[in-house]
Amino acid sequence: TMSIKEEIDAFLAKQITAFDPETQQADVIHNNDGTFNLSYYTIWHNDYSDELKGLPIFSFIMQKPHCEQIHQLEISAEDEGVNGTQNWDLDPIVEHENNLSKLHTLVFPINTEENHNRIIVTYQDYYEENGGIGLLLDKTPNLKKLVIASAPNENFFNREHHPLEVLEIQTGYNHQSFIANLAKANCFPNLKILHFRDYAEHYMEDFDDHVTPFIDYVALLQSKNLPQLKEITLIDAVLSESEKEELNSIANDKGVQLKFEEIKNLHD
């Protein structure tokens, strides 16, 4: 019987990709409860061809019994892309009939101060999220931690309850009113930690029209729908010093630890 690691290596070796097998690496940790953690590295998954629809590893983990065994998935990639964008296509996960029933942690690559290509997550498009992250949440009913480089649209919140505890969101090309929608949502009663990076395409002439407005942050901090949310980090939020002071005042009254950070991308 092959181990999960051997199965993954054999599966990846058979895939039609634009890259050599050496450009994909999978590390597996087996847990005592029969689940496994997977760290996956690739140069990048998207060769814009008909032969390859999304990341090959997604096709593997969505098969039974793997979809019922994977506990943690962390993905890393080189700074590759097309037209300045590295998009991660969710189609192979969200359109599959199976769920990732035991997945606890899901980490996609995110933007740093060094990457040249803007990392985003897409569904049925090369640039648009199109509700894919909400559909991803449907497929991961026990997910506790999600790190992802695009903001989800309103269907992310169309659910009665989800056990998510840690959420790290980067806006990508459209904040899709994420902060405002989160403030109104009551489906994440266990959410404890939120990291949010706002729109960061500083080269755009209409940049100011695409950033999250101050009133949305106020609504989030004043929300009564997120009783466990006690740690918020706002990254690249376009706010004046007086606005930051007002948010800090609200946070202090609510017992919330609020931080402001900036990512100075070397290529902006």
Salt bridges, closest charged atoms under 4 A:
GLU7 OE1 - HIS66 NE2 3.01
ASP9 OD1 - LYS5 NZ 3.44
GLU68 OE2 - LYS64 NZ 3.91
ASP138 OD1 - ARG159 NH1 2.78
GLU165 OE2 - LYS192 NZ 3.83
GLU201 OE2 - ARG118 NE 2.46
ASP206 OD2 - HIS210 NE2 2.98
GLU231 OE2 - HIS195 NE2 3.75
ASP236 OD2 - ARG197 NE 2.68
GLU241 OE2 - LYS244 NZ 3.88
GLU262 OE1 - LYS264 NZ 3.20
